[in-house]
Each structure stands twice: as structure tokens, then as C-alpha cells.
Amino acid sequence: MCIYKVAAQKELAGILEGLKTLDGVKRVQRCVCGGCLDFKVIVSLDSEKFGEWEKAEFAPEAEFLEALEAIEGITTVETQTYTLMDM
């Protein structure tokens, strides 16, 4: 396992319980690409609760992103909002 992936996982572990207790949270997922080693965290919420989390600036997102940016070997940190739907 790549050393920066281990460090990113450690940072995620530090906020995981807080994410799981967000009002309206459905699930928290971690996805790592087997080829390029992209490390992604997906937080799914009920659509009715998303606006509240957005108003709270997606806390604890800022602190998590800052921690990731400080990890040697991680070159890009970015966020994205999208919709997932089971088909």
C-alpha cells in the first residue's frame, strides 16, 4: 500500500464517526483507484438535508482537505458535488 494512501486513510479515520453522524447521512464510502491510486471519499445524504450541510460548509471538509494537502506525495486535492442513483 502506498505510504500517502495510508496517511490519507488515517486522516479519514479521524473524521469518520463525525461524518457518519451527520443529519441525513446515508453512507460514507472510500474509493481508491487500483491504477492511479486516486483516494476518494463519498458522503451520501438525503437530498432534503444536503442544503443544511452545504450551509455548514460541508464540515469537517476544510480541515480534512487541509490535512490531505499536508501529506507528502499527494499532489492534488479537490472536491466535487454529484448525484448517485441506483439503477
C-alpha positions in Angstrom: 0.0 0.0 0.0 1.3 3.4 -1.0 2.5 5.5 2.0 0.4 8.5 1.2 -2.7 6.3 0.8 -2.1 5.0 4.4 -1.7 8.6 5.6 -4.9 9.7 3.8 -6.8 6.7 5.4 -5.5 7.7 8.8 -6.9 11.3 8.3 -10.3 9.8 7.1 -10.4 7.6 10.2 -10.1 10.7 12.3 -13.3 12.2 11.0 -15.3 9.1 10.0 -17.5 8.9 13.1 -18.4 12.6 12.7 -19.4 12.1 9.1 -21.5 9.1 9.9 -23.5 11.1 12.4 -24.3 14.0 10.0 -28.1 14.6 9.9 -29.4 12.8 6.9 -26.3 10.7 6.1 -27.0 7.6 4.1 -23.4 6.2 3.8 -19.8 7.2 3.8 -17.6 5.4 1.2 -13.9 5.4 0.4 -12.8 4.6 -3.1 -9.2 4.1 -4.2 -8.3 3.6 -7.9 -6.2 0.5 -8.5 -4.3 2.2 -11.3 -3.6 5.8 -10.4 -4.3 5.4 -6.6 -6.8 8.3 -6.5 -8.2 8.4 -3.0 -11.9 9.5 -2.9 -14.4 9.9 -0.1 -18.1 9.8 -0.9 -20.6 11.1 1.6 -24.2 10.4 0.6 -27.0 12.4 2.3 -30.8 12.6 1.9 -31.4 15.3 -0.7 -33.6 17.2 1.8 -30.6 17.5 4.2 -27.9 18.4 1.7 -28.7 22.2 1.8 -28.1 22.2 5.6 -24.7 20.6 5.2 -23.9 22.9 2.4 -24.7 25.9 4.7 -22.3 24.4 7.2 -19.6 24.5 4.5 -19.6 20.6 4.5 -17.8 20.5 7.9 -15.4 18.9 8.5 -14.4 19.1 4.9 -12.0 22.1 5.2 -9.9 20.5 8.0 -9.8 17.2 6.1 -8.7 18.8 2.9 -6.0 20.8 4.7 -4.7 17.6 6.3 -4.6 15.8 2.9 -2.7 18.8 1.3 0.0 18.4 4.0 0.7 14.8 3.2 3.9 14.4 1.2 3.1 12.6 -2.1 -0.4 13.9 -2.5 -0.3 16.3 -5.4 -3.9 17.3 -6.0 -6.8 17.8 -3.6 -10.2 18.7 -4.9 -13.9 18.4 -4.2 -16.8 17.6 -6.4 -20.6 17.5 -5.8 -22.6 15.0 -7.8 -25.6 12.7 -7.7 -25.5 9.0 -7.4 -28.6 6.8 -8.2 -29.1 3.1 -8.0 -30.4 1.8 -11.3 
